[in-house]
Structures are given as C-alpha cells and as structure tokens.
Amino acid sequence: MKHCMKEDTVTGIIDKKGRIPNDLKAFFNSGGRSLILKGAPGTGKTTLALEILDNFSQECETCFISARIDEQALKRHLRWVDFEMLLSRGKDEGSRHTNKGTLSRKELDRLESRVEEGDESLEEDYNPGPGSGTVNGDTWTMDLTAILPEIDSLYDQLATDGSGKAMVAIDSVDSLSEKYGISTKRLIHTLQKDLVERSNVNVIFILETAENSSLDYMGDGVISLSMKEIGGRRLRLMKLDKLRGQSIRVPEIAFSLDYGRFYSFPDQSCISHVSKSGDEKIPIITLDGPLSGLTRPGEYTLFQIEGSVPTSIVQGLARAITLESATISRGIYTTPSLRLYGSRPMDKKHIGKHAETMKFISPTAMLRRNSVDPGTVQVDGESFAADFDFKGIAAMFPKSRSQLFLMDANQLLSHYGQAAIGDIENHIYHLIREGGTCINFTWPASNQQDMDLGMSHRLLKITNLGPHILLYGEKPHSPIYILASEAENPNARVFLQVL
C-alpha cells in the first residue's frame, strides 16, 4: 500500500509524518508476530495500529478491520490513511466474498476432547449451532460468511494476495467477540494459530481495556497506551510490556497524536550522551516556545530543575542563553557554577568568541585550581551585597547598557548562607528595574525557591521522565514540551515539541 504525504487543501498545512519506536519495527520485521495493543478509550490505539500498517505498507499487504469505527469517520479524522486497506464493508453490508473457509480438523478434535472431559473453561467459548458446518472426512467446513463476514473477507484477501507477506490489524477483538458471541480468547487463539503461526502473518489485536489479563499471554508482544497527569497537564505514554525475541531498549515512551498521526519521541540519549572520550555531550538547544524571549530586558525567569535532569541539559540551556546575549554584546555576569558551565566555564563551546562580554564573579572559596582566567573577577566572598555591587558590575561592562545575571541560586546560598536571601532579592529587583535580566536556576535540594516565586515573570519547570526531558511553564501556564532532536543524531539541534 503506497502512502504519500499530502497537503491539507483547507489549511495549507503539510501532514506531519508519524513515527513508531525502532524496537517495535524490529519486532515485526521477521514476520509471524502477534501484538496485543490495549488501552482506555481515546488513548490512541487505532491511530497507532494504522501507523504501524502505514510503516510496513511498502513491504507487505496491509489490512485493517474495524468492528466499531465507521469507515467515513476514519476518513474524516485520519485523512492520511490509505483506505484501500480497510476491510470494513462486512460490518454492515456483508462480506464481499462468498468463498467458504476450510479449517483443519485438528482444532475441532481438540475442542471435542475438552468437551468430553467436562472442561468448564469452555463455557465462554463459541459453540456453533446445528447446521452451521459439515464434516467431510478429516475436514470441517464452516460457512464463515454467515458468522464472521469480516474474518472471511480477511482470509480471502490474504489468500488471493500471493505475496507471502502480510500485516493485519483488528479493531477491536472485543467488539467482534461481542458482536458474534465468541469469546475473545477463542477468537485470538484461532487467528493466532491460522494466521500468525501457520501463515507467518503479523497480526495486531486491539483490546478496549487497559487492564492486565490472561489475554496478554496469548500475544508475542504487548503494548499499553495510557495518559498521565503532570502538573495538571495530560501526557500520553506508550509502554512496551513485552516484545518476544526483541530487546526493549526504552520500555516507556511519550507520544503525540498531532495531525492525526502517531509520533513516538526519541529518548533523551539522542540529546544527552557521553562521548567516546568520556565527556558528556552538551546539546545545542533552540530557545523557542516557552524559552523564547528569555533574555528580554526587564524580565526575571526562574527555572526549577526537578528530578535527575542530566547536567548536560542544564549546561546546554545556559550556553544557549549566554550565546544569545553575547552575540549582541550584552554584559553577562555569573559565578563559576559546575552545573551551569562545567569545569571549563570559559571554553569556546560555551561562549564562542564573545568571552569579553562575560564575567565570572568568584569568591575565593569558589575558585578551583587552575580555573582563573581573564574572565574571572575575584572577590573576598564575605558579603553578597559587597561582592555584587551594582556600580562595580556596571564598570565591568562599559559598552553594555544592561546586564544579564545568570544565577545558580543553590551555589550562592550555599556560600553566603540563608542570611543573604534579602540581599539577593534586592539585587534582582534593582537589576530588573534598571532594564537588566535575571535568569535563576534552582534545584529541589535548596529552600530558596519560595523567595523568588512572587518576583519572577516566568516560572519554568524541567523534569526527567525516564527516557524524556520535559519542560512546562507554571507562570505563565503552558502545555508540556519535550526536548526532542531533529534526528536520531547526537549532533542534531535540540528543540521543544509540544505534547
């Protein structure tokens, strides 16, 4: 099934291309795999199933059966789908095929044996009534057209394709089971044996529940879709519970359904990793979305860094802020913070050729061996008010009309003590009033966060959700953004993608 991206003639927006995890692609590559796809209503099960089919449409025959969603509704909401793969007419109009399906006697003999033994677990299994099938030698022939028209259409489609490779999605197995009075377990078992194990077909079974059940053991793979609340915002998550024969590198992945496409985000290894030399890679972060305008004069921004956010992410953000201000020759002052600038704060990877616009105000106790360079301003470290005197700071930047103060508040309070809170607040207030900018990075271990909440124009939170780094604004309120890379390439630029 060939799929092409197409332009929306109403809005002029180009449809966004979807993405499924690499582990899931590898799982289906060998063929003959079944996947249990489950989740509560509205979590994106149908969209994911169609995205998987679209991903493999160039390699094999793809079929989609829906017993609960009208074909016209799919066309309205998911216009990118190749609707030639839909086998939904049997749902309302009867099958397009009139062939009869022939089933091996082996399964019937096994079923009859269990009945003779009084197996009570068969109570929910479908038991065809008299006249629904005939026995001829070793074969039981059943008129599936009268019972399961969708499945009959599917079998005929696969039989006539002849390519030897196929992928099927059934949405949902629960609906078909309820519609025809056949237990879900019995239906999955039949399709698993006939299509997956004997015909090497990939089959996606969609279930309309998020709960764990014995059905999970019947599939080669199990994926659960869910939604989670973070700071009063909704986050969509995909959990790879099981992929038989395939290692799962990232078990839980955030995804979006923008433009009606299923897009799973790459994990943070694409934006934060350790190089071969042992150095942590500093990502190139684009200041867009809630990060745009951070260095605007007269504003105070407070970052709350939650959880185990990698230091490289914070350093990448500090570098981006520094470069944006330095390129317009704006004076920047800060302290030699390991969390903001690492062990080599004046390295060109942080500030490039603009070193003359940046000063590190360093109390003697903060200085590290061999860390003194032309950008370092040594102070005695006894009083914050004296060390960060405005007249002295202005004299450092004679060509700059306003300055940017990049703070590691944890470091300042650790050195000057809690008694310096008032002096720090007064310094920020005076700086903002004079058209300067303050950007303050804080971590949960310190208790200085409360002192700044009322003063800040922006309050941004950065948190680590396992495989992803998330950012969202509390003031002003913003949706959740994920730090994503343009490609699965450690050297690619990092940008913010709204979830």
C-alpha positions as CSV (number, residue, x, y, z in Angstrom):
1,M,0.0,0.0,0.0
2,K,1.7,3.2,-1.1
3,H,1.3,6.1,1.2
4,C,2.2,9.7,0.3
5,M,2.1,12.8,2.5
6,K,-0.5,15.2,1.1
7,E,-1.2,18.8,1.6
8,D,-4.3,19.9,3.5
9,T,-6.2,21.9,0.9
10,V,-8.2,23.8,3.6
11,T,-5.4,24.9,5.9
12,G,-2.4,24.5,3.7
13,I,-0.6,22.6,6.4
14,I,1.5,19.6,5.4
15,D,0.6,16.5,7.3
16,K,3.2,15.5,9.9
17,K,4.9,12.2,9.4
18,G,4.3,9.6,12.1
19,R,7.0,7.6,13.9
20,I,7.0,4.3,15.8
21,P,9.8,3.0,18.0
22,N,12.7,1.2,16.4
23,D,12.2,-1.7,18.8
24,L,8.7,-2.2,17.5
25,K,9.8,-2.1,13.9
26,A,12.4,-4.8,14.6
27,F,9.8,-6.9,16.4
28,F,7.7,-7.2,13.2
29,N,10.5,-7.4,10.7
30,S,10.7,-11.2,10.8
31,G,7.0,-11.8,10.3
32,G,4.6,-14.1,12.1
33,R,4.2,-12.0,15.2
34,S,1.1,-11.0,17.1
35,L,0.8,-7.9,19.2
36,I,-1.8,-7.2,21.9
37,L,-2.5,-3.4,21.8
38,K,-4.6,-2.2,24.7
39,G,-5.6,1.0,26.4
40,A,-8.5,3.0,27.7
41,P,-10.8,4.8,25.1
42,G,-9.1,7.8,23.5
43,T,-5.5,6.8,24.2
44,G,-4.6,6.3,20.5
45,K,-4.9,2.6,19.9
46,T,-6.5,2.9,16.4
47,T,-4.0,5.6,15.3
48,L,-1.0,3.5,16.4
49,A,-2.3,0.4,14.6
50,L,-2.8,2.4,11.4
51,E,0.6,4.0,11.9
52,I,2.2,0.5,12.1
53,L,0.4,-0.6,9.0
54,D,1.5,2.5,7.1
55,N,5.1,1.9,8.2
56,F,5.1,-1.5,6.6
57,S,2.8,-0.8,3.7
58,Q,5.7,-0.7,1.2
59,E,6.9,-4.1,2.3
60,C,3.8,-6.2,2.6
61,E,0.0,-6.4,2.1
62,T,-1.8,-4.5,4.9
63,C,-5.4,-5.0,6.1
64,F,-7.4,-3.1,8.7
65,I,-10.7,-4.5,10.1
66,S,-12.9,-2.3,12.3
67,A,-16.0,-3.5,14.0
68,R,-16.5,-0.3,16.0
69,I,-15.4,2.7,13.9
70,D,-17.2,3.7,10.7
71,E,-15.1,4.0,7.6
72,Q,-16.4,7.5,6.9
73,A,-15.4,8.6,10.4
74,L,-11.8,7.4,9.8
75,K,-11.7,9.3,6.5
76,R,-12.7,12.5,8.3
77,H,-10.3,12.3,11.1
78,L,-7.3,10.4,9.6
79,R,-7.1,11.6,6.1
80,W,-3.5,10.4,5.6
81,V,-4.6,6.7,5.8
82,D,-4.6,4.6,2.6
83,F,-8.3,3.4,2.7
84,E,-7.7,0.6,0.2
85,M,-6.5,-1.5,3.1
86,L,-9.8,-1.2,5.0
87,L,-11.9,-4.3,5.2
88,S,-15.0,-2.9,6.9
89,R,-17.9,-3.5,4.5
90,G,-18.6,-6.8,6.1
91,K,-19.5,-5.0,9.2
92,D,-22.7,-3.6,7.8
93,E,-23.3,-4.9,4.3
94,G,-22.0,-8.5,4.5
95,S,-18.8,-9.8,3.0
96,R,-17.7,-9.0,-0.5
97,H,-16.5,-12.6,-0.8
98,T,-18.7,-15.8,-0.8
99,N,-15.9,-18.4,-0.5
100,K,-16.1,-20.8,2.3
101,G,-13.3,-21.1,4.8
102,T,-11.8,-24.6,5.4
103,L,-10.5,-25.3,8.9
104,S,-8.2,-28.1,9.9
105,R,-10.0,-30.9,11.9
106,K,-7.1,-30.8,14.4
107,E,-8.5,-27.9,16.3
108,L,-12.0,-29.3,16.3
109,D,-10.8,-32.7,17.6
110,R,-9.0,-30.9,20.4
111,L,-12.2,-28.9,21.3
112,E,-14.4,-32.0,21.3
113,S,-11.9,-33.8,23.5
114,R,-12.1,-31.0,26.1
115,V,-15.9,-31.1,26.0
116,E,-15.9,-34.8,26.7
117,E,-13.6,-34.2,29.7
118,G,-16.0,-31.6,31.1
119,D,-13.6,-28.7,30.8
120,E,-15.6,-25.8,32.4
121,S,-13.2,-23.2,30.9
122,L,-15.1,-23.7,27.6
123,E,-18.3,-22.1,28.9
124,E,-17.5,-18.8,27.2
125,D,-16.1,-20.4,24.0
126,Y,-18.2,-20.2,20.9
127,N,-20.2,-23.4,20.1
128,P,-21.6,-23.4,16.6
129,G,-25.2,-24.5,16.3
130,P,-26.6,-27.3,14.2
131,G,-26.3,-26.9,10.5
132,S,-23.6,-24.2,10.7
133,G,-20.9,-26.6,9.4
134,T,-20.5,-30.0,7.8
135,V,-17.9,-32.8,8.4
136,N,-16.3,-34.4,5.3
137,G,-13.5,-36.8,6.1
138,D,-10.9,-35.1,8.1
139,T,-12.2,-31.6,7.3
140,W,-14.9,-29.5,8.9
141,T,-16.2,-26.9,6.5
142,M,-18.0,-23.9,8.1
143,D,-19.8,-21.1,6.3
144,L,-17.9,-18.2,7.8
145,T,-19.8,-15.7,5.6
146,A,-22.9,-16.2,7.8
147,I,-20.9,-15.9,11.0
148,L,-17.8,-13.8,10.7
149,P,-18.0,-11.8,7.4
150,E,-15.1,-9.5,8.4
151,I,-12.8,-12.5,9.1
152,D,-14.0,-14.2,6.0
153,S,-13.1,-11.2,3.9
154,L,-9.7,-11.1,5.6
155,Y,-8.9,-14.7,4.9
156,D,-9.9,-14.3,1.2
157,Q,-7.9,-11.2,0.9
158,L,-4.8,-12.9,2.3
159,A,-5.3,-16.0,0.2
160,T,-5.6,-14.0,-3.1
161,D,-2.7,-11.6,-2.4
162,G,0.0,-14.2,-3.0
163,S,2.9,-12.0,-1.8
164,G,3.6,-14.2,1.2
165,K,4.0,-11.2,3.5
166,A,1.1,-9.5,5.2
167,M,0.1,-7.4,8.3
168,V,-3.3,-7.2,9.8
169,A,-4.9,-5.0,12.5
170,I,-8.3,-5.9,14.1
171,D,-10.0,-3.1,15.9
172,S,-11.2,-4.4,18.1
173,V,-11.2,-8.1,19.0
174,D,-13.6,-7.3,21.9
175,S,-16.2,-5.8,19.5
176,L,-16.0,-8.8,17.1
177,S,-16.4,-11.2,20.1
178,E,-19.4,-9.4,21.5
179,K,-21.0,-9.0,18.1
180,Y,-20.8,-12.7,17.2
181,G,-21.0,-14.3,20.6
182,I,-17.5,-15.8,20.5
183,S,-15.1,-15.4,23.5
184,T,-12.2,-13.0,22.9
185,K,-9.8,-15.7,23.9
186,R,-11.2,-18.2,21.4
187,L,-11.1,-15.7,18.6
188,I,-7.5,-14.7,19.3
189,H,-6.5,-18.3,19.6
190,T,-8.0,-19.1,16.2
191,L,-6.3,-16.2,14.4
192,Q,-3.0,-16.8,16.2
193,K,-2.9,-20.4,15.0
194,D,-4.2,-19.9,11.5
195,L,-2.5,-16.5,10.6
196,V,0.5,-16.0,12.8
197,E,1.9,-19.5,13.4
198,R,0.9,-21.3,10.2
199,S,0.9,-18.4,7.7
200,N,3.6,-16.1,9.0
201,V,1.2,-13.1,9.1
202,N,1.8,-10.2,11.5
203,V,-1.4,-9.5,13.4
204,I,-2.3,-6.6,15.8
205,F,-5.1,-7.4,18.2
206,I,-6.7,-4.2,19.6
207,L,-8.3,-4.6,23.0
208,E,-10.7,-2.0,24.6
209,T,-9.2,-2.3,28.1
210,A,-6.1,-1.2,29.8
211,E,-6.2,-3.9,32.4
212,N,-3.8,-6.9,32.5
213,S,-5.5,-10.2,31.7
214,S,-4.7,-13.7,30.6
215,L,-5.1,-12.5,27.0
216,D,-1.7,-10.8,27.4
217,Y,0.0,-14.2,27.4
218,M,-1.5,-15.1,24.0
219,G,0.3,-12.4,22.1
220,D,4.0,-12.3,21.2
221,G,4.0,-8.7,22.2
222,V,2.0,-6.4,24.5
223,I,1.8,-2.6,24.3
224,S,-0.2,-0.5,26.7
225,L,-1.3,3.1,25.9
226,S,-2.2,5.5,28.8
227,M,-2.4,9.1,29.8
228,K,-0.7,10.6,32.8
229,E,-1.2,13.9,34.6
230,I,1.9,16.1,35.2
231,G,1.3,19.5,36.8
232,G,-2.3,19.3,35.7
233,R,-1.3,18.6,32.1
234,R,-2.0,15.4,30.1
235,L,0.9,13.3,28.9
236,R,0.4,10.4,26.5
237,L,2.6,7.3,27.2
238,M,3.3,4.1,25.4
239,K,4.6,1.1,27.5
240,L,6.3,-1.8,25.7
241,D,5.3,-4.5,28.2
242,K,6.6,-7.4,26.0
243,L,8.2,-8.0,22.6
244,R,9.1,-11.6,22.4
245,G,12.5,-12.2,20.9
246,Q,13.3,-8.5,20.8
247,S,15.2,-6.5,23.4
248,I,13.4,-3.4,24.7
249,R,15.8,-0.6,25.0
250,V,13.3,2.0,26.2
251,P,10.2,0.5,27.8
252,E,8.1,3.7,28.3
253,I,7.9,6.3,25.6
254,A,6.0,9.6,25.3
255,F,4.0,10.2,22.1
256,S,1.7,12.7,20.5
257,L,-1.3,12.4,18.2
258,D,-0.8,15.8,16.4
259,Y,-2.2,15.9,12.8
260,G,-3.9,12.6,13.5
261,R,-0.5,10.8,13.3
262,F,1.1,8.7,16.0
263,Y,4.5,10.1,16.8
264,S,6.7,8.4,19.4
265,F,9.5,10.7,20.6
266,P,13.1,9.6,20.6
267,D,14.6,9.0,24.1
268,Q,17.0,11.5,25.7
269,S,20.1,9.6,24.6
270,C,19.7,11.5,21.3
271,I,20.2,14.8,23.1
272,S,22.3,13.8,26.1
273,H,25.1,11.2,25.9
274,V,28.7,10.6,26.8
275,S,31.2,10.8,24.0
276,K,34.0,8.3,23.3
277,S,36.4,10.5,25.2
278,G,34.3,10.3,28.3
279,D,33.0,13.8,28.1
280,E,29.3,14.5,28.4
281,K,27.9,15.9,25.2
282,I,26.5,19.4,25.5
283,P,23.4,19.7,23.3
284,I,22.6,22.6,21.1
285,I,19.2,23.8,22.4
286,T,17.0,26.1,20.4
287,L,15.3,28.9,22.5
288,D,11.8,28.6,21.2
289,G,8.3,28.0,22.6
290,P,8.3,29.0,26.3
291,L,12.1,29.6,26.1
292,S,11.7,32.4,23.5
293,G,12.4,35.9,24.8
294,L,14.3,34.7,27.9
295,T,16.9,37.4,27.6
296,R,14.4,40.2,27.1
297,P,15.4,43.3,29.2
298,G,13.4,43.8,32.4
299,E,12.5,40.2,33.0
300,Y,13.2,37.7,35.7
301,T,12.9,33.9,34.9
302,L,13.1,31.2,37.4
303,F,14.0,27.6,36.4
304,Q,13.1,24.8,38.8
305,I,15.2,21.8,37.8
306,E,13.3,18.7,39.1
307,G,14.4,15.1,39.4
308,S,17.6,13.7,37.9
309,V,17.8,16.0,34.9
310,P,21.2,15.5,33.3
311,T,23.7,18.3,33.9
312,S,24.4,18.4,30.1
313,I,20.8,19.6,29.6
314,V,21.2,22.5,32.0
315,Q,24.6,23.4,30.5
316,G,23.1,23.3,27.0
317,L,20.4,25.7,28.1
318,A,22.9,28.0,29.9
319,R,25.1,28.0,26.8
320,A,22.2,28.9,24.5
321,I,21.2,31.8,26.8
322,T,24.8,33.0,27.1
323,L,25.3,33.0,23.3
324,E,22.1,34.8,22.6
325,S,23.1,37.6,24.9
326,A,26.8,37.6,23.9
327,T,26.1,38.0,20.2
328,I,24.5,41.4,20.9
329,S,27.5,42.4,23.1
330,R,25.4,42.4,26.2
331,G,27.2,42.1,29.5
332,I,26.8,38.8,31.3
333,Y,27.8,38.0,34.9
334,T,27.5,34.8,36.8
335,T,29.5,32.6,39.1
336,P,31.8,29.6,38.2
337,S,29.0,27.0,38.6
338,L,29.8,23.5,37.7
339,R,26.1,22.8,37.0
340,L,25.8,25.7,34.6
341,Y,29.2,25.7,32.9
342,G,31.1,22.6,33.9
343,S,34.8,22.6,34.8
344,R,35.9,24.9,32.0
345,P,33.5,27.8,32.1
346,M,35.4,30.0,29.5
347,D,35.7,27.2,27.0
348,K,34.7,28.3,23.5
349,K,32.0,25.6,23.4
350,H,30.0,27.8,25.8
351,I,30.6,31.4,24.7
352,G,32.5,31.1,21.4
353,K,34.4,34.3,20.5
354,H,32.4,36.5,22.9
355,A,34.5,36.0,26.0
356,E,35.0,39.7,26.6
357,T,31.2,40.1,27.3
358,M,31.2,37.6,30.2
359,K,32.5,37.8,33.7
360,F,32.6,35.2,36.4
361,I,32.4,36.8,39.9
362,S,34.3,34.3,42.0
363,P,34.6,34.4,45.8
364,T,38.0,32.9,46.7
365,A,36.3,29.8,48.2
366,M,34.6,29.1,44.8
367,L,37.8,29.2,42.8
368,R,39.1,25.9,41.6
369,R,42.7,25.2,41.0
370,N,43.9,26.5,37.6
371,S,40.4,28.0,36.9
372,V,41.5,31.6,37.0
373,D,41.3,33.2,33.5
374,P,40.8,36.7,32.1
375,G,37.0,36.4,32.6
376,T,37.3,35.8,36.3
377,V,36.7,38.6,38.8
378,Q,37.9,37.6,42.3
379,V,36.0,38.9,45.4
380,D,36.5,38.2,49.0
381,G,33.2,36.3,49.4
382,E,32.2,37.8,52.8
383,S,29.1,39.7,51.7
384,F,26.8,39.2,48.7
385,A,25.9,42.8,48.7
386,A,29.5,43.9,48.5
387,D,30.6,41.3,46.0
388,F,27.7,42.0,43.6
389,D,27.7,45.8,44.0
390,F,25.9,47.4,41.0
391,K,28.5,50.1,40.4
392,G,31.3,47.6,40.3
393,I,29.3,45.3,37.9
394,A,28.5,48.3,35.6
395,A,32.2,49.2,35.5
396,M,32.9,45.7,34.2
397,F,30.8,46.3,31.1
398,P,31.3,49.9,29.9
399,K,29.9,49.3,26.5
400,S,26.7,47.5,27.7
401,R,23.6,49.4,28.6
402,S,22.1,46.5,30.6
403,Q,23.4,43.2,32.0
404,L,22.2,39.6,32.3
405,F,22.7,37.9,35.6
406,L,22.8,34.1,35.2
407,M,22.3,32.6,38.7
408,D,22.9,29.3,40.3
409,A,21.0,30.2,43.5
410,N,21.9,27.0,45.2
411,Q,25.5,27.8,44.9
412,L,25.1,31.4,46.1
413,L,23.1,30.3,49.2
414,S,25.5,27.5,49.9
415,H,28.3,30.0,50.0
416,Y,26.7,33.2,51.5
417,G,24.1,31.4,53.7
418,Q,20.4,32.0,54.2
419,A,21.0,35.4,55.6
420,A,21.9,36.6,52.1
421,I,18.3,35.9,50.8
422,G,17.3,39.5,51.3
423,D,20.3,40.9,49.6
424,I,19.8,38.6,46.6
425,E,16.2,39.6,46.3
426,N,17.1,43.3,46.4
427,H,19.8,42.7,43.8
428,I,17.3,41.1,41.4
429,Y,14.7,43.8,42.0
430,H,17.2,46.6,41.3
431,L,18.6,44.8,38.2
432,I,15.1,44.3,36.6
433,R,14.1,47.9,37.4
434,E,17.2,49.1,35.5
435,G,16.3,47.1,32.4
436,G,18.6,44.1,33.2
437,T,17.7,40.5,33.0
438,C,17.9,37.7,35.7
439,I,17.7,34.0,34.9
440,N,17.9,31.9,38.0
441,F,18.4,28.1,38.0
442,T,17.3,26.3,41.2
443,W,17.3,22.6,42.3
444,P,14.9,21.0,44.8
445,A,17.6,20.5,47.4
446,S,17.6,24.2,48.3
447,N,14.9,26.1,50.0
448,Q,15.4,29.4,48.1
449,Q,12.6,28.6,45.6
450,D,9.9,30.3,47.8
451,M,11.8,33.6,47.9
452,D,11.6,34.2,44.2
453,L,8.1,32.9,43.1
454,G,6.4,36.2,43.6
455,M,9.1,38.2,41.8
456,S,9.6,36.1,38.7
457,H,7.9,37.0,35.5
458,R,8.3,33.4,34.3
459,L,8.4,30.1,36.3
460,L,9.6,27.2,34.1
461,K,10.0,23.6,35.3
462,I,12.2,21.0,33.8
463,T,11.8,17.3,34.8
464,N,13.2,14.0,33.9
465,L,10.5,11.4,32.9
466,G,12.7,8.3,32.4
467,P,13.5,8.4,28.7
468,H,12.5,12.0,28.2
469,I,13.2,15.6,29.4
470,L,10.1,17.6,29.8
471,L,9.6,21.4,30.2
472,Y,6.5,23.3,31.1
473,G,5.6,26.8,32.3
474,E,3.8,27.4,35.6
475,K,3.9,31.2,35.1
476,P,2.6,31.8,32.5
477,H,0.8,28.5,32.2
478,S,2.0,26.4,29.2
479,P,1.5,22.9,27.8
480,I,4.1,20.3,28.3
481,Y,7.0,20.4,25.9
482,I,9.5,17.6,25.3
483,L,13.1,18.2,24.4
484,A,13.4,16.5,21.0
485,S,16.1,16.1,18.4
486,E,15.7,16.8,14.7
487,A,17.0,13.3,14.1
488,E,18.4,10.4,16.0
489,N,21.8,12.0,15.8
490,P,23.7,13.3,18.8
491,N,24.9,16.3,16.9
492,A,21.5,17.4,15.8
493,R,19.9,20.6,17.2
494,V,17.5,20.1,20.1
495,F,14.2,21.9,20.0
496,L,10.9,21.9,22.0
497,Q,8.0,19.9,20.8
498,V,4.6,20.4,22.4
499,L,2.9,17.3,23.6
